[in-house]
Amino acid sequence: MKLSVALFFGCVLLQAQTMPPKLIDCHVHHNGKQAFLDQLIAKMDALDGLTFLITAPRDLKQVTAAIAAHPARLTGLGELSLDDPKAIGLVDRFHEAGFRGLGEITQPRYPFDDRRYWPIYEHAEKYGMILLFHTGIVNRTSPEIPSDVSSDRMRPGTLDLVARRFPKVKIIGAHLGNPDYAWAAEIARWNPNIWWDLSGSTLIKKQTDYRSFNGIFWWSIAATPHSPKNAASAFEKIVFGSDVFDGDLAELDRALERYHRMLDECGVPPEAQQNIFVGTAWRILNGK
């Protein structure tokens, strides 16, 4: 019996790298250019890193080839719109190409937890896919053009039902629901299949108040019967994501610096930081 393409690429990845890298970036946007792919791979080689690369369907062939050549440096997230009538077919297409998830899912016509989207999530769950959602405020690059986009549809609370209804789906919410940080953290506290990245503007605007994150990720320092048994540090509901886009790889370095500074100022232990930068994402990739 022939192996599926997805299983083939999974086997290649496991053979290529049985030990975790030193860094996993869960949120990088491909700009469609081969030059960027070459630069990204070189950057990951230098860091001993692995990237979750967000890829549009038009770039699928290019990125699939790059993943096959560099399985220890790249893994794919397929970009789609929840409102695309061909979305389920795209899920199949990305899975068959060996992609491990979907994202960055953004700008839906209805809230993320709307039942119209459930068949897509069910399909992704069947394949064991990771879902990376944009959450919180969203940019408006062409304000002169009317658009059907609302940040309210992408509130972190809309992922609570998705996580509960599809418990085998691994969910990463981008941007910690900016600015609904407390809601995002509380939802992650009770949902073992949700994590957040801190990419975007949050660690820039909060740079004079990083210790406030101790109040957001509070439950590891306050014994209570009202929290589930979890990791040693509540901060381990965070994973690293840079949100590199338009080929600006310098943002990866800036994001790393901001993450390290915030975690150090909050007194997050080294072992928890290790999970934030690599351990948690590695376990997600390996189905643990």
C-alpha positions as CSV (number, residue, x, y, z in Angstrom):
1,M,0.0,0.0,0.0
2,K,1.4,3.4,-1.0
3,L,2.0,5.9,1.7
4,S,0.1,9.2,1.3
5,V,2.2,12.3,0.6
6,A,1.4,13.6,4.0
7,L,2.6,10.5,5.7
8,F,5.7,10.5,3.6
9,F,6.7,14.0,4.6
10,G,5.9,13.2,8.2
11,C,8.3,10.3,8.0
12,V,11.0,12.5,6.4
13,L,10.6,15.0,9.2
14,L,11.0,12.4,11.9
15,Q,14.0,10.8,10.3
16,A,15.6,14.2,9.7
17,Q,15.2,15.5,13.2
18,T,14.5,13.2,16.2
19,M,15.7,15.9,18.7
20,P,14.0,19.3,19.0
21,P,15.6,22.4,17.5
22,K,16.7,25.3,19.7
23,L,13.8,27.5,18.6
24,I,10.4,27.1,17.0
25,D,8.7,30.2,15.4
26,C,5.0,29.3,15.1
27,H,4.0,32.4,13.0
28,V,5.9,33.4,9.8
29,H,4.2,34.6,6.6
30,H,5.7,33.6,3.3
31,N,5.7,36.4,0.8
32,G,5.9,34.1,-2.2
33,K,9.5,34.9,-3.1
34,Q,12.2,32.3,-3.4
35,A,14.8,34.8,-2.1
36,F,12.8,35.0,1.2
37,L,12.7,31.3,1.5
38,D,16.4,31.1,1.0
39,Q,17.0,33.8,3.6
40,L,14.6,32.1,6.1
41,I,16.2,28.7,5.8
42,A,19.6,30.3,6.3
43,K,18.3,32.1,9.4
44,M,16.9,28.9,10.8
45,D,20.2,27.1,10.1
46,A,22.0,29.8,12.1
47,L,19.5,29.6,15.0
48,D,19.0,25.8,14.8
49,G,15.3,26.7,14.4
50,L,12.1,25.5,12.8
51,T,9.4,27.7,11.3
52,F,5.7,27.3,10.9
53,L,5.5,28.9,7.5
54,I,2.1,30.4,6.5
55,T,1.6,29.6,2.8
56,A,-1.0,30.7,0.3
57,P,-2.3,28.1,-2.2
58,R,-0.6,29.8,-5.1
59,D,2.8,29.1,-3.3
60,L,2.0,25.5,-2.3
61,K,4.3,23.9,-4.9
62,Q,7.3,26.1,-4.1
63,V,7.0,25.7,-0.3
64,T,6.3,21.9,-0.5
65,A,9.6,21.6,-2.4
66,A,11.4,23.7,0.2
67,I,10.0,21.6,3.1
68,A,11.0,18.4,1.4
69,A,14.6,19.8,1.0
70,H,14.7,21.3,4.6
71,P,12.3,19.3,6.8
72,A,14.2,20.3,10.0
73,R,13.8,24.0,9.2
74,L,10.3,24.4,7.7
75,T,6.8,23.0,8.3
76,G,3.7,24.3,6.5
77,L,0.5,26.1,7.6
78,G,-2.0,26.4,4.8
79,E,-3.6,29.8,4.3
80,L,-7.4,29.8,3.6
81,S,-10.5,31.8,4.3
82,L,-13.2,30.2,6.3
83,D,-15.7,31.7,3.9
84,D,-14.2,30.2,0.8
85,P,-16.8,27.7,-0.6
86,K,-13.8,25.5,-1.5
87,A,-12.3,25.7,2.0
88,I,-12.8,22.0,2.8
89,G,-11.1,21.0,-0.5
90,L,-8.2,23.3,0.4
91,V,-7.9,21.5,3.7
92,D,-7.5,18.2,1.8
93,R,-5.0,19.8,-0.6
94,F,-2.8,21.2,2.2
95,H,-2.9,17.9,4.1
96,E,-2.0,15.9,1.0
97,A,1.0,18.2,0.6
98,G,2.2,17.3,4.1
99,F,1.2,20.6,5.8
100,R,0.7,20.3,9.5
101,G,-1.9,23.0,9.9
102,L,-3.9,25.9,8.7
103,G,-3.4,29.6,9.3
104,E,-3.3,32.4,9.8
105,I,-7.1,32.2,9.8
106,T,-8.4,35.8,9.8
107,Q,-11.1,38.2,8.8
108,P,-14.1,35.9,8.9
109,R,-17.6,37.1,7.9
110,Y,-18.9,35.5,11.1
111,P,-17.4,34.8,14.6
112,F,-14.8,32.0,14.6
113,D,-17.2,29.8,16.6
114,D,-20.1,30.2,14.2
115,R,-21.5,26.7,13.3
116,R,-21.1,27.4,9.6
117,Y,-17.4,26.9,10.1
118,W,-17.6,23.7,12.1
119,P,-17.3,21.3,9.0
120,I,-13.9,22.9,8.3
121,Y,-12.7,22.5,11.9
122,E,-14.0,18.9,11.9
123,H,-12.1,18.2,8.7
124,A,-8.9,19.7,10.2
125,E,-9.4,17.7,13.4
126,K,-9.6,14.5,11.3
127,Y,-6.2,15.2,10.0
128,G,-4.7,16.2,13.3
129,M,-4.0,19.7,12.1
130,I,-2.9,22.8,14.0
131,L,-5.1,25.9,13.6
132,L,-3.4,29.3,13.9
133,F,-6.1,32.1,14.4
134,H,-5.6,35.8,14.3
135,T,-7.3,37.2,17.4
136,G,-8.0,40.8,18.5
137,I,-7.6,44.0,16.7
138,V,-6.8,43.7,13.0
139,N,-5.1,46.2,10.7
140,R,-6.8,48.4,8.1
141,T,-4.3,49.0,5.4
142,S,-6.8,50.6,2.8
143,P,-9.2,52.7,4.9
144,E,-10.7,54.3,1.8
145,I,-12.0,50.9,0.6
146,P,-15.3,49.6,2.2
147,S,-14.7,46.2,3.8
148,D,-16.6,43.5,5.7
149,V,-14.1,43.1,8.5
150,S,-14.7,43.3,12.2
151,S,-12.2,42.6,15.0
152,D,-15.2,41.7,17.2
153,R,-15.6,38.5,15.2
154,M,-12.0,37.6,16.1
155,R,-12.2,38.1,19.9
156,P,-10.3,35.4,21.9
157,G,-13.6,34.3,23.4
158,T,-14.7,33.0,20.1
159,L,-12.0,30.2,20.3
160,D,-13.4,28.8,23.6
161,L,-16.2,27.0,21.9
162,V,-14.0,25.8,19.1
163,A,-11.5,24.3,21.5
164,R,-14.3,22.6,23.5
165,R,-16.2,21.3,20.5
166,F,-13.0,20.0,18.7
167,P,-10.8,18.8,21.6
168,K,-8.2,17.1,19.3
169,V,-7.5,20.3,17.4
170,K,-4.4,22.2,18.6
171,I,-5.1,25.9,18.5
172,I,-2.7,28.8,18.6
173,G,-4.2,32.2,18.9
174,A,-2.0,35.0,17.6
175,H,-1.4,38.2,19.4
176,L,-2.9,37.1,22.8
177,G,-6.3,38.5,21.7
178,N,-4.9,42.1,21.7
179,P,-6.1,43.9,23.8
180,D,-8.3,41.3,25.5
181,Y,-5.3,39.7,27.3
182,A,-7.1,38.5,30.4
183,W,-9.8,36.8,28.4
184,A,-7.2,35.0,26.3
185,A,-5.3,33.8,29.3
186,E,-8.4,32.6,31.1
187,I,-9.6,30.6,28.1
188,A,-6.2,29.0,27.8
189,R,-6.2,28.2,31.5
190,W,-9.2,25.8,31.1
191,N,-8.6,24.6,27.5
192,P,-5.5,22.3,27.3
193,N,-5.6,22.6,23.5
194,I,-5.1,26.4,23.3
195,W,-1.9,28.4,23.3
196,W,-1.1,32.0,22.4
197,D,1.7,33.9,20.7
198,L,2.7,37.4,21.7
199,S,3.5,38.7,18.2
200,G,2.3,42.1,16.9
201,S,2.2,45.3,18.9
202,T,1.5,44.0,22.4
203,L,5.1,43.7,23.6
204,I,5.9,47.0,22.1
205,K,3.1,49.0,23.8
206,K,3.5,47.1,27.1
207,Q,7.3,47.5,27.2
208,T,7.2,49.8,30.3
209,D,4.8,47.4,32.1
210,Y,6.0,43.9,31.4
211,R,5.4,42.8,34.9
212,S,1.7,43.2,34.4
213,F,1.8,39.9,32.6
214,N,2.2,38.2,36.0
215,G,-1.4,39.3,36.7
216,I,-2.6,37.9,33.4
217,F,-0.9,34.5,33.8
218,W,-1.6,34.3,37.5
219,W,-2.5,30.7,38.3
220,S,0.9,29.3,38.8
221,I,1.5,31.6,41.8
222,A,-1.9,31.3,43.4
223,A,-2.9,27.8,44.7
224,T,-6.6,27.3,44.0
225,P,-8.9,24.4,43.5
226,H,-10.5,26.4,40.6
227,S,-7.7,25.8,38.2
228,P,-6.9,22.6,36.3
229,K,-3.7,20.8,36.9
230,N,-1.3,22.3,34.4
231,A,2.3,23.1,33.7
232,A,4.5,24.5,36.5
233,S,4.2,28.0,35.0
234,A,1.1,29.6,33.7
235,F,3.3,31.3,31.1
236,E,3.7,28.0,29.4
237,K,0.4,28.8,27.6
238,I,2.6,31.1,25.4
239,V,4.5,29.9,22.4
240,F,6.9,32.0,20.4
241,G,5.7,33.6,17.2
242,S,7.3,36.5,15.4
243,D,4.6,37.4,12.8
244,V,7.3,38.1,10.1
245,F,5.6,39.3,7.0
246,D,6.6,41.1,3.8
247,G,10.0,39.4,4.1
248,D,11.1,41.4,7.1
249,L,13.2,38.8,8.9
250,A,14.6,41.5,11.2
251,E,11.3,41.3,13.0
252,L,12.2,37.8,14.2
253,D,15.2,39.2,16.1
254,R,13.1,42.0,17.5
255,A,10.4,39.6,18.6
256,L,12.9,37.4,20.3
257,E,14.4,40.3,22.2
258,R,11.0,41.5,23.4
259,Y,9.9,38.0,24.5
260,H,13.1,37.4,26.5
261,R,12.9,40.8,28.2
262,M,9.2,40.3,29.2
263,L,9.8,36.8,30.5
264,D,12.9,37.8,32.4
265,E,11.2,40.8,34.0
266,C,8.3,38.5,35.0
267,G,10.7,36.1,36.6
268,V,9.7,33.2,34.4
269,P,11.9,30.2,35.2
270,P,14.4,28.9,32.6
271,E,12.6,25.6,32.2
272,A,9.3,27.4,31.4
273,Q,11.1,29.7,28.9
274,Q,12.5,26.6,27.2
275,N,9.0,25.3,26.7
276,I,7.8,28.7,25.4
277,F,10.5,28.9,22.8
278,V,10.6,25.3,21.7
279,G,9.3,22.6,24.0
280,T,5.5,23.2,23.7
281,A,5.5,23.6,20.0
282,W,7.6,20.5,19.5
283,R,5.1,18.5,21.5
284,I,2.3,20.0,19.5
285,L,4.0,18.9,16.3
286,N,4.6,15.4,17.6
287,G,1.0,14.9,18.9
288,K,1.8,15.1,22.6
